[in-house]
Amino acid sequence: MTLVEPGSTIGIVGGGQLGRMLALAAAQLGYKCHIYAPDEAPPAAEVSAFFTRGDYDDEAALARFGGQVAVATYEFENIAAKPLDALAAEASLYPPRRALEIAQDRLSEKEFVASLGGRPAPFAPVSNGSELKAALAHIGTPAILKTRRFGYDGKGQARIRSADEAEGAWASMRGAPSILEGFIRFEAEFSILLCRSPSGETLLWDAPRNIHVNGILDLSEAPAPRELEPVIAEARALARKVAEALDYVGVLTLEFFAGPDGAVFNEMAPRVHNSGHWTIEGSLSSQFENHIRAICGLPLGATEMVVPRVRMKNLIGADVASWREIMADKTAHVHLYGKDEARPGRKMGHVTWLG
C-alpha cells in the first residue's frame, strides 16, 4: 500500500455522525475529507472540506468522486457493494469490499463466522412462510425474524413468541429474504473493536459492556465487568481470525452475547461503531483516529484507556432537548451531531464521562 501523506484528501462514503467524527479525526492528522452522500446537508459535510451529493448506486458519480480523493472509506454498511467497484477503480477503498458484502447479509455473516469456529445463535434462512414454519419447528420459540439485508438499530425485525405469530411476522418482512434466529440466554452484551493496518498490525481496545433499549444502543461502559473476561478473550480471538481472513484494513467491530457456554456472536460491522465512541476521550487513540491511520498506511496509535473506567450514553430522539442540563455537568464530554430533527429512535449525539 502507498502511504497517503497528510495534506491529502480522504473520501468518505456516507454523511452521518460516523463520517463526521472520522472527518474530525482526519483533520487532526492534517488530512482533508470529501463526503459523498445523497442527503442535501449531511452532518459530516459540515466539518469536511468537500461534499458531493450523489446516490449510492450512481457508478459514474462514484467514479468521479474516486478520482478526487487519495483513499476512500465508508461509514456504514447499508449501501450496495457492487457500485463501489467504480470508486475502487479510481482510489484505494478500505475496508475491503468483501467485508462489506459479508456484513450486510446476516446469513452470509453468520455462515462466515461459523466457518472460522465462531458460535452464532441458532439460525436458519427464510424465504417464504413455509420455510419460516419449518425453521420454527427446528429452532423453537421465542425467536426473532430479521431481514437478511438493510436492517439496523432494531429495524427490519419481528419477534415471534409462539408459532401463532409466524404469519404476522412473515407479513411484516414484506417478502424480503430473511433469517430466523433463536433466542439465547445471556448475562451481558459486549463488543470487540479492533483496528488492523495494511501490514497486519492489529490492536484492540478494551471491550465495553453494552446496554440496548428497544434495539438501539443506550449505554456503553468500558471496560466490561471482570467476570466477563473469559468470554471476552474468546471473542477477541475470533475477531482476530475474522480480520485476518478478510485481510482487513481499518476498524472492525463484532458484537457478542455472553452466554452460559461462552461468547455468542451477534453481528459484525466493517466500520467504526457506536459502542466505540467512548474511545474519543477514553483511550490514547480513538477508533476514528486509528481508522484514518490504518487506511492511510500510518502506524497505529496506542489503544490503552486513559482512566480506569469510561461511560458513554447515546442521546436518542428527544433526549437531545436536555443539552443545557447535560452541558451544566462539568464532567460531561458532549458530542452533538448537528442533525436538524430529533425523530424517535434517531441518534442525535452522545455523552462520555471519564472515571
C-alpha positions, 0 to 999 in steps of 0.5 A: 500500500502507498502511504497517503501523506497528510495534506491529502484528501480522504473520501468518505462514503456516507454523511452521518455522525460516523463520517463526521467524527472520522472527518474530525479525526482526519483533520487532526492528522492534517488530512482533508475529507470529501463526503459523498452522500445523497442527503442535501446537508449531511452532518459530516459535510459540515466539518469536511472540506468537500461534499458531493451529493450523489446516490449510492448506486450512481457508478459514474458519480462514484467514479468521479468522486474516486478520482478526487480523493487519495483513499476512500472509506465508508461509514456504514454498511447499508449501501450496495457493494457492487457500485463501489467497484467504480470508486475502487477503480479510481482510489484505494477503498478500505475496508475491503469490499468483501467485508462489506458484502459479508456484513450486510447479509446476516446469513452470509455473516453468520455462515462466515463466522461459523466457518472460522469456529465462531458460535452464532445463535441458532439460525436458519434462512427464510424465504417464504412462510413455509420455510419460516414454519419449518425453521420454527419447528427446528429452532423453537420459540421465542425467536426473532425474524430479521431481514437478511439485508438493510436492517439496523438499530432494531429495524427490519425485525419481528419477534415471534413468541409462539408459532401463532405469530409466524404469519404476522411476522412473515407479513411484516418482512414484506417478502424480503429474504430473511433469517430466523434466529433463536433466542439465547440466554445471556448475562451481558452484551459486549463488543470487540473493536479492533483496528488492523493496518495494511501490514497486519498490525492489529490492536484492540481496545478494551471491550465495553459492556453494552446496554440496548433499549428497544434495539438501539444502543443506550449505554456503553461502559468500558471496560466490561465487568471482570467476570466477563473476561473469559468470554471476552478473550474468546471473542477477541480471538475470533475477531482476530481470525475474522480480520485476518481472513478478510485481510482487513484494513481499518476498524472492525467491530463484532458484537457478542452475547455472553452466554452460559457456554461462552461468547455468542456472536451477534453481528459484525460491522466493517466500520467504526461503531457506536459502542466505540465512541467512548474511545474519543476521550477514553483511550490514547487513540480513538477508533476514528483516529486509528481508522484514518491511520490504518487506511492511510498506511500510518502506524497505529496509535496506542489503544490503552484507556486513559482512566480506569473506567469510561461511560458513554450514553447515546442521546436518542430522539428527544433526549437531545432537548436536555443539552443545557442540563447535560452541558451544566455537568462539568464532567460531561464530554458532549458530542452533538451531531448537528442533525436538524430533527430529533425523530424517535429512535434517531441518534442525535449525539452522545455523552462520555464521562471519564472515571 
